[in-house]
């Protein structure tokens, strides 16, 4: 059985179909891990959600910030739903919306397969979270999202505060956990998230670190595959495999094979007409995590990022006691 992790789809149905054809996906033998953000901005979110729903017996999904926002929109009055962007509006007004949204709500925040040695999350883990802690905190949210408290959770999940602390309780605790799993990019060593900084490493203010490079972070016993950070591009290092390569922005859609010691990546072109970046986010007043307009030195093209003016190698070394990573095999579809 082959296991593929796939980066953020964001409503790019055509690219998703191209990728499934390129990896020769066979439901009788293969399994898919979707890293979240199935929907929004790609123009084909309804078709994409229907496709992933049709593959539910052969796949696992973790929820991203855009997926959670869709679930929250689905609980609003119809007149409010008609104010959202057309891509999401088509879902919440579709005849099969209840089937799709009920299924989406039952998905996870974290997926773990210890026999494979992998954990999947949409965005990040807090610097001091072990994989066991992450699983436990994810279950706290999933129990409420899957139960009869889901409307209260969805209504109150928005906001940048408070920062995570293990003594948090109630909705403050739930919001802090959701923000880490679905919105985090940069963090201070104490685990405080910078929500406004969304560019590639090297563009952030002093004192902020990519979540996977925070000084003093715990060692983890699983490799992590994630998405969310399109301006980062393909990144492999410190036990993290970040595979959101900006399909919705005209970059690539990426699949990573998980069941092999060889590093195998397959990529296909993303959206033919890149989505228009949204306006810069105003000072926070309780909204969701909307991507900002890229800075001049950012891109959305899935290119491997440079740190301190030097390109990342395919698999930069992590902690000194890590064995060197195997050489990667990358397949790209240039059609």
Buried (B, 14 or more C-beta within 10 A) or exposed (E): EBBBBBBBBBBBBBBBBBBBEBBEBEEEEBBBBBBBBBBBBBBBBBBBBBBBBEBEEBBBBBBBBBBBBBBBBBBBEEEEBEEBEEBBBBBBEBEEBEEBBEBBBBBBBBBBBEEEEBBBBBBBBBBBBBBEBBBEBBBEBBEBBBEEEBEEBBEBBBBBEEBBEEEBEEBBBBBBBBBBBBBBBBBBBEBBBBBBBBBBBEBBEEEBBBBBBBEEBBEBEBBBBBBBBBBBBBBBBBBBBBBBBBBBBBBBBBBBBBBEEEBBBBBBBBBEEBBEBEEEBEEEEEEBBBBBEBEEEBBBBBBBBBBEEEEBEBBBEBEEEEEEBEEBEEEBBEE
